[in-house]
Amino acid sequence: MHRPSRTRIRAVTRAGIAVLTGAIAATAFPAGAAADATDDYPIPYRIIVTTCTAEQILAAARDFAPIYYERYIIDKHNKSPEVQQAAIDNAHNFFSLSPQDRRAYSEQMATNFADPMTASWPNWAKVFFNNKGVSAKETENCANYPPDDPSVWDG
């Protein structure tokens, strides 16, 4: 009886591992699954559908997720005045969009890392587009704040 050589066994083992790895990857990352794998990525659904303004979201973050608000404001103040204003303008623009346009924006944001604002300040929207827990606190409480209080940007 002929025994397979070690080289042949290694080749078969490598091929098996490659097939297994490919199968796992295909299951974990199915073809056609765009950057938006869930309703909460990259921007939580509650932020997509909220009727609150950027100022209302910031005010709610200040009072219900203060550590995130404080970190955001400190980071903001470490940027140039032009970058700070661009962040404010981008937030106003985002919250002026319809939910469908916000979703499209989120998908574009997840796939396009060449955005000038993101290049200038990668976390410019972190307090808005944060995790589901922070977004839940913000959106559950934001309607209780004035829609146009610019003082929330100053911390």
Backbone as JSON, one array per atom type, in Angstrom:
{
  "sequence": "MHRPSRTRIRAVTRAGIAVLTGAIAATAFPAGAAADATDDYPIPYRIIVTTCTAEQILAAARDFAPIYYERYIIDKHNKSPEVQQAAIDNAHNFFSLSPQDRRAYSEQMATNFADPMTASWPNWAKVFFNNKGVSAKETENCANYPPDDPSVWDG",
  "N": [[0.84, -1.17, 0.0], [0.47, 2.21, -0.76], [1.67, 5.05, 0.84], [0.63, 8.44, 1.36], [2.74, 11.21, 0.64], [4.44, 13.49, 2.88], [4.54, 16.06, 1.87], [2.38, 16.11, 0.11], [0.27, 15.76, 1.94], [0.51, 18.12, 3.43], [-0.09, 20.01, 1.42], [-2.75, 19.35, 0.83], [-3.88, 19.86, 3.33], [-3.4, 22.65, 3.57], [-4.95, 23.55, 1.43], [-7.47, 22.77, 2.33], [-7.7, 24.37, 4.61], [-7.7, 26.88, 3.39], [-10.11, 26.74, 1.93], [-11.93, 26.46, 4.04], [-11.46, 28.87, 5.43], [-12.3, 30.68, 3.47], [-15.02, 29.99, 3.34], [-15.88, 30.69, 5.9], [-15.37, 33.45, 5.81], [-17.12, 34.18, 3.75], [-19.53, 33.71, 4.98], [-19.44, 35.45, 7.18], [-19.02, 37.91, 5.94], [-21.01, 38.54, 3.71], [-21.36, 38.58, 0.13], [-22.35, 41.53, -1.49], [-23.29, 42.69, 0.77], [-23.38, 45.72, 1.77], [-21.63, 48.57, 3.18], [-23.43, 49.23, 5.09], [-24.49, 47.28, 7.22], [-26.34, 46.99, 9.24], [-29.19, 48.65, 10.73], [-28.09, 50.4, 12.48], [-25.53, 51.1, 11.78], [-23.29, 53.12, 9.95], [-24.25, 55.07, 11.52], [-26.36, 55.42, 14.24], [-29.76, 54.27, 14.14], [-31.69, 55.8, 15.54], [-30.63, 58.36, 15.43], [-30.73, 58.79, 12.73], [-33.5, 59.06, 12.3], [-34.36, 61.06, 14.04], [-36.03, 64.12, 14.94], [-34.78, 66.19, 16.04], [-32.51, 68.99, 16.38], [-29.01, 69.72, 15.73], [-28.08, 71.21, 17.88], [-29.93, 70.54, 19.9], [-29.37, 67.82, 20.2], [-26.73, 67.99, 21.11], [-27.16, 69.36, 23.56], [-28.65, 67.47, 24.97], [-26.73, 65.44, 25.08], [-24.84, 66.72, 26.66], [-26.17, 66.74, 29.14], [-27.01, 64.09, 29.59], [-25.12, 62.29, 28.72], [-22.56, 63.11, 29.71], [-19.71, 62.71, 29.75], [-19.06, 62.04, 27.12], [-19.88, 64.33, 25.8], [-18.18, 66.27, 27.0], [-15.62, 65.34, 26.22], [-15.88, 65.64, 23.48], [-16.22, 68.44, 23.18], [-13.8, 69.39, 24.26], [-12.02, 68.25, 22.41], [-12.95, 69.56, 20.13], [-12.29, 72.23, 20.66], [-9.58, 72.06, 20.4], [-9.07, 72.26, 17.79], [-8.62, 74.2, 14.75], [-10.22, 77.43, 14.3], [-11.52, 77.42, 11.82], [-11.92, 74.71, 11.24], [-13.53, 74.02, 13.41], [-15.83, 75.56, 12.84], [-16.54, 74.38, 10.42], [-17.25, 71.84, 11.3], [-19.54, 72.42, 12.81], [-21.16, 73.47, 10.77], [-21.36, 71.18, 9.12], [-22.73, 69.44, 10.85], [-25.14, 70.85, 11.14], [-26.0, 70.71, 8.5], [-26.29, 67.89, 8.19], [-28.41, 67.3, 10.03], [-30.42, 68.69, 8.82], [-31.21, 67.16, 6.74], [-33.42, 64.74, 5.18], [-34.64, 61.63, 6.65], [-34.07, 59.54, 4.79], [-32.04, 60.69, 3.24], [-30.16, 61.09, 5.22], [-29.52, 58.44, 5.83], [-28.39, 57.67, 3.39], [-26.2, 59.39, 3.43], [-24.86, 58.31, 5.63], [-24.08, 55.82, 4.65], [-22.39, 56.62, 2.61], [-20.46, 57.92, 4.14], [-19.36, 55.76, 5.49], [-17.96, 54.47, 3.54], [-16.37, 56.27, 2.18], [-13.5, 57.65, 2.82], [-12.2, 59.93, 2.21], [-13.29, 62.33, 2.75], [-13.09, 65.8, 3.27], [-13.69, 67.03, 5.77], [-13.57, 64.93, 7.59], [-10.92, 64.26, 7.25], [-9.72, 66.51, 8.34], [-10.65, 66.5, 10.96], [-11.08, 63.68, 12.38], [-12.97, 62.75, 14.29], [-15.15, 64.47, 14.17], [-17.92, 64.2, 14.26], [-18.5, 62.51, 16.3], [-19.92, 62.71, 18.78], [-22.49, 62.9, 17.87], [-22.92, 60.68, 16.2], [-22.49, 58.52, 17.78], [-22.26, 55.49, 19.76], [-25.04, 53.15, 20.12], [-26.16, 53.33, 22.71], [-25.46, 55.89, 23.73], [-26.59, 57.47, 21.74], [-29.25, 56.78, 22.13], [-29.78, 57.94, 24.65], [-29.42, 60.62, 23.94], [-31.38, 61.06, 21.91], [-33.73, 60.39, 23.2], [-34.09, 62.48, 24.9], [-33.65, 64.91, 23.65], [-35.67, 66.57, 22.55], [-36.52, 68.13, 24.6], [-35.06, 70.42, 24.75], [-34.05, 73.73, 23.63], [-34.23, 74.39, 20.1], [-32.26, 75.92, 18.87], [-29.89, 76.79, 20.29], [-26.93, 78.19, 20.38], [-24.92, 78.15, 22.32], [-24.31, 75.62, 23.24], [-22.28, 74.62, 21.73], [-20.01, 75.67, 22.75], [-19.42, 74.64, 25.21]],
  "CA": [[0.0, 0.0, 0.0], [1.24, 3.44, -0.92], [1.31, 6.11, 1.8], [0.82, 9.77, 0.79], [3.93, 11.91, 1.15], [4.17, 14.61, 3.78], [4.3, 17.24, 1.03], [1.0, 16.01, -0.38], [-0.61, 15.97, 3.09], [0.57, 19.56, 3.72], [-0.8, 20.72, 0.37], [-4.18, 19.1, 1.04], [-4.24, 20.57, 4.55], [-3.45, 24.07, 3.23], [-6.13, 23.77, 0.58], [-8.64, 22.66, 3.21], [-7.75, 25.58, 5.44], [-8.1, 27.98, 2.51], [-11.54, 26.6, 1.65], [-12.62, 26.74, 5.29], [-11.35, 30.32, 5.67], [-13.18, 31.33, 2.49], [-16.4, 29.74, 3.73], [-16.14, 31.53, 7.07], [-15.42, 34.84, 5.35], [-18.35, 34.37, 2.98], [-20.63, 33.75, 5.93], [-19.32, 36.65, 7.99], [-19.06, 39.08, 5.08], [-21.63, 38.09, 2.47], [-21.25, 39.44, -1.04], [-23.49, 42.41, -1.63], [-23.57, 43.37, 2.02], [-22.69, 47.0, 1.7], [-21.1, 49.05, 4.46], [-24.54, 49.37, 6.02], [-24.93, 45.94, 7.56], [-27.48, 47.07, 10.15], [-29.79, 49.98, 10.79], [-27.33, 51.23, 13.41], [-24.15, 51.32, 11.33], [-22.38, 53.64, 10.97], [-24.97, 56.05, 12.34], [-27.51, 54.75, 14.86], [-31.07, 54.53, 13.54], [-32.36, 56.88, 16.25], [-30.1, 59.63, 14.91], [-31.24, 58.9, 11.36], [-34.92, 59.44, 12.27], [-34.73, 62.1, 14.99], [-36.43, 65.44, 14.43], [-34.02, 67.18, 16.81], [-31.41, 69.71, 15.72], [-27.67, 69.45, 16.28], [-28.0, 71.85, 19.21], [-30.71, 69.73, 20.84], [-28.6, 66.59, 20.45], [-25.6, 68.36, 21.98], [-27.67, 69.67, 24.89], [-28.99, 66.19, 25.6], [-25.46, 64.77, 25.38], [-24.25, 67.42, 27.8], [-26.85, 66.41, 30.39], [-27.28, 62.66, 29.77], [-23.89, 61.54, 28.4], [-21.61, 64.22, 29.87], [-18.31, 62.41, 29.42], [-18.93, 62.12, 25.66], [-19.99, 65.75, 25.46], [-16.96, 66.96, 27.43], [-14.53, 64.93, 25.33], [-16.13, 66.25, 22.16], [-15.97, 69.89, 23.26], [-12.35, 69.57, 24.44], [-11.42, 67.95, 21.12], [-13.35, 70.63, 19.21], [-11.51, 73.43, 20.96], [-8.19, 71.83, 19.99], [-9.02, 72.42, 16.33], [-8.61, 75.6, 14.3], [-11.57, 78.01, 14.19], [-12.13, 77.02, 10.55], [-12.36, 73.32, 11.38], [-14.65, 74.05, 14.34], [-17.01, 76.05, 12.12], [-16.91, 73.37, 9.43], [-17.95, 70.77, 12.03], [-20.87, 72.95, 13.12], [-21.89, 73.53, 9.5], [-21.66, 69.81, 8.69], [-23.78, 68.91, 11.74], [-26.4, 71.49, 10.74], [-26.39, 70.12, 7.22], [-26.77, 66.53, 8.4], [-29.72, 67.28, 10.69], [-31.42, 69.29, 7.93], [-31.55, 66.15, 5.73], [-34.49, 63.77, 5.46], [-34.07, 60.35, 7.1], [-33.51, 58.8, 3.66], [-30.77, 61.32, 2.87], [-29.21, 60.8, 6.31], [-29.07, 57.06, 5.64], [-27.47, 57.68, 2.24], [-24.98, 60.05, 3.92], [-24.14, 57.38, 6.51], [-23.45, 54.81, 3.82], [-21.28, 57.29, 1.93], [-19.44, 58.17, 5.16], [-18.7, 54.5, 5.84], [-17.16, 53.97, 2.43], [-15.55, 57.33, 1.6], [-12.67, 58.22, 3.88], [-11.51, 61.09, 1.67], [-14.05, 63.52, 3.1], [-12.19, 66.8, 3.85], [-13.97, 67.26, 7.18], [-13.04, 63.78, 8.33], [-9.46, 64.37, 7.2], [-9.33, 67.59, 9.26], [-11.0, 66.12, 12.33], [-11.73, 62.38, 12.22], [-14.09, 62.55, 15.22], [-15.99, 65.67, 14.16], [-19.33, 63.88, 14.48], [-18.57, 61.4, 17.26], [-20.97, 62.91, 19.77], [-23.77, 62.71, 17.19], [-23.04, 59.37, 15.59], [-21.88, 57.61, 18.74], [-22.88, 54.17, 19.91], [-26.49, 53.14, 20.31], [-26.54, 53.75, 24.05], [-25.36, 57.35, 23.82], [-27.61, 58.01, 20.83], [-30.55, 56.6, 22.76], [-29.93, 58.99, 25.66], [-29.56, 61.91, 23.26], [-32.64, 61.18, 21.18], [-34.85, 60.3, 24.14], [-34.2, 63.7, 25.69], [-33.3, 66.12, 22.89], [-36.83, 67.44, 22.29], [-36.74, 68.98, 25.78], [-34.12, 71.53, 24.68], [-34.32, 74.66, 22.53], [-33.63, 73.91, 18.86], [-31.25, 76.81, 18.28], [-29.05, 77.36, 21.34], [-25.54, 78.01, 19.95], [-24.0, 78.06, 23.45], [-23.93, 74.23, 23.49], [-21.04, 74.35, 20.99], [-18.88, 76.25, 23.49], [-19.12, 73.82, 26.39]],
  "C": [[0.88, 1.24, 0.0], [0.75, 4.51, 0.06], [1.53, 7.47, 1.15], [2.04, 10.45, 1.42], [3.5, 13.07, 2.06], [3.86, 15.88, 2.99], [2.86, 17.25, 0.54], [0.01, 16.29, 0.75], [-0.65, 17.47, 3.44], [-0.22, 20.36, 2.69], [-2.31, 20.57, 0.53], [-4.68, 19.86, 2.27], [-4.37, 22.07, 4.28], [-4.67, 24.4, 2.39], [-7.4, 23.72, 1.42], [-8.81, 23.88, 4.09], [-8.2, 26.77, 4.61], [-9.59, 27.93, 2.21], [-12.35, 26.94, 2.9], [-12.61, 28.24, 5.6], [-12.27, 31.08, 4.72], [-14.64, 31.16, 2.87], [-16.79, 30.6, 4.93], [-16.26, 33.0, 6.66], [-16.7, 35.12, 4.58], [-19.57, 34.44, 3.89], [-20.61, 35.04, 6.73], [-19.48, 37.92, 7.18], [-19.69, 38.72, 3.74], [-21.48, 39.1, 1.34], [-22.52, 40.27, -1.14], [-23.88, 43.09, -0.34], [-22.74, 44.63, 2.05], [-22.19, 47.39, 3.08], [-22.2, 49.12, 5.51], [-25.15, 48.02, 6.35], [-26.14, 45.93, 8.48], [-28.04, 48.48, 10.1], [-28.98, 50.93, 11.66], [-25.89, 51.47, 12.99], [-24.15, 52.15, 10.07], [-23.05, 54.67, 11.88], [-26.2, 55.35, 12.93], [-28.84, 55.22, 14.27], [-31.78, 55.69, 14.23], [-31.89, 58.26, 15.77], [-30.61, 59.85, 13.49], [-32.66, 59.48, 11.36], [-35.29, 60.56, 13.23], [-35.16, 63.38, 14.28], [-35.69, 66.55, 15.16], [-32.92, 67.82, 15.95], [-30.08, 69.29, 16.35], [-27.55, 70.02, 17.69], [-28.78, 71.06, 20.26], [-29.99, 68.43, 21.19], [-27.43, 66.89, 21.38], [-26.05, 68.66, 23.4], [-28.02, 68.39, 25.65], [-27.73, 65.41, 25.96], [-24.81, 65.4, 26.6], [-24.84, 66.95, 29.12], [-27.01, 64.91, 30.64], [-26.11, 61.75, 29.4], [-22.72, 62.52, 28.52], [-20.17, 63.91, 29.5], [-18.09, 62.5, 27.91], [-18.99, 63.56, 25.19], [-18.69, 66.48, 25.8], [-15.77, 66.61, 26.54], [-14.66, 65.59, 23.97], [-15.77, 67.73, 22.18], [-14.47, 70.16, 23.43], [-11.65, 69.34, 23.1], [-11.73, 69.06, 20.11], [-12.48, 71.86, 19.42], [-10.02, 73.28, 20.66], [-8.0, 71.95, 18.48], [-9.02, 73.91, 15.98], [-10.04, 76.12, 14.23], [-12.28, 77.59, 12.9], [-12.68, 75.59, 10.62], [-13.55, 73.25, 12.34], [-15.92, 74.49, 13.63], [-17.48, 75.04, 11.07], [-17.66, 72.22, 10.1], [-19.38, 71.2, 12.36], [-21.73, 72.97, 11.86], [-22.28, 72.13, 9.02], [-22.75, 69.2, 9.55], [-25.13, 69.53, 11.38], [-26.9, 70.9, 9.43], [-26.96, 68.72, 7.4], [-28.17, 66.52, 8.99], [-30.8, 67.99, 9.88], [-31.89, 68.3, 6.87], [-32.75, 65.31, 6.16], [-33.85, 62.48, 5.99], [-33.45, 59.54, 5.96], [-32.15, 59.37, 3.25], [-29.73, 61.14, 3.97], [-28.66, 59.39, 6.17], [-28.08, 56.99, 4.48], [-26.14, 58.31, 2.65], [-24.18, 59.06, 4.77], [-23.44, 56.3, 5.7], [-22.26, 55.39, 3.07], [-20.12, 57.5, 2.92], [-18.66, 56.89, 5.48], [-17.78, 53.99, 4.75], [-16.22, 55.0, 1.83], [-14.75, 58.02, 2.7], [-11.9, 59.45, 3.41], [-12.25, 62.39, 1.94], [-13.13, 64.55, 3.77], [-12.42, 67.06, 5.34], [-13.39, 66.14, 8.03], [-11.51, 63.81, 8.34], [-8.96, 65.43, 8.18], [-9.56, 67.23, 10.72], [-11.77, 64.79, 12.26], [-12.95, 62.15, 13.12], [-15.06, 63.73, 15.26], [-17.45, 65.39, 14.5], [-19.54, 62.82, 15.57], [-19.71, 61.56, 18.25], [-22.37, 62.7, 19.16], [-23.97, 61.27, 16.75], [-22.47, 58.28, 16.48], [-22.64, 56.29, 18.8], [-24.37, 54.28, 20.22], [-26.92, 53.64, 21.68], [-26.51, 55.26, 24.22], [-26.42, 57.99, 22.93], [-29.0, 57.87, 21.42], [-30.79, 57.67, 23.81], [-30.16, 60.35, 25.01], [-30.94, 62.07, 22.65], [-33.86, 61.06, 22.09], [-35.11, 61.62, 24.84], [-34.06, 64.99, 24.89], [-34.46, 67.07, 22.66], [-37.12, 68.38, 23.46], [-35.85, 70.22, 25.79], [-34.47, 72.46, 23.52], [-33.59, 74.23, 21.25], [-32.47, 74.74, 18.33], [-30.39, 77.52, 19.32], [-27.58, 77.16, 20.97], [-24.53, 77.85, 21.09], [-23.56, 76.62, 23.7], [-22.64, 73.86, 22.76], [-19.81, 74.84, 21.76], [-18.51, 75.45, 24.72], [-19.13, 74.65, 27.6]]
}
